[in-house]
Structure formats: structure tokens, C-alpha cells
Amino acid sequence: MIRQLEPCESCGDDTAAGTALYPDRREVTDAKGQRTFVCGPCVERVVAARRPEPLSDEDRRKLESGAAVFGAFAPGGH
């Protein structure tokens, strides 16, 4: 049986079909246009690292005032 290795670009673990990491892997294209893979745990680490900082009080007020204005024009809005 020939097994094709498809390592995670980040950690190097095998993500080929039949492995434990296959169901959650993501296919990405690198800068050279080659197809590569990233395993689910590495994707989760990237997403967690990219989470924005908490909103400042000023940003929160702007968001809430915009939502209030939108709600006034929505059907049934007051």
C-alpha cells in the first residue's frame, strides 16, 4: 500500500486521508501556488491569535448607537 504524506505546513504532522487530522484539515495555497495543508489544531491556534482586542468604550458606544439607529428603521422598531 502506498501512502501519500500530506504534512501540515505548520507542525509537520500528516494530514492525509485516513489519518486522525484529515477531517479538520484546511487546504491552502502557498505563495508559489502549491497546494499545502494545515491541520485543525494549527488552524485553531491561528484563529485564536488573530482574535481582535476587546472593544474600547468609545468603539462600543459607536456600535451601540449604530444598532439603535438601525433598530429605529427596522419593521416594528420604536
C-alpha angles and dihedrals in degrees: 000000000000114000119199112217115220104179125198108257091223107041102012097235115145114261098177122136110286096031124112091247096052099089095057101036122120125216114224135175117231126217091273092054094253119143112243135167137231120199122234097253091052091048089053091051091051093049091048091050091052096052109125122246117262115280117265118237090254093051090047091052091050091050093048094047090050090051091049091052091048091049091054091061096041119101108277091014120147 
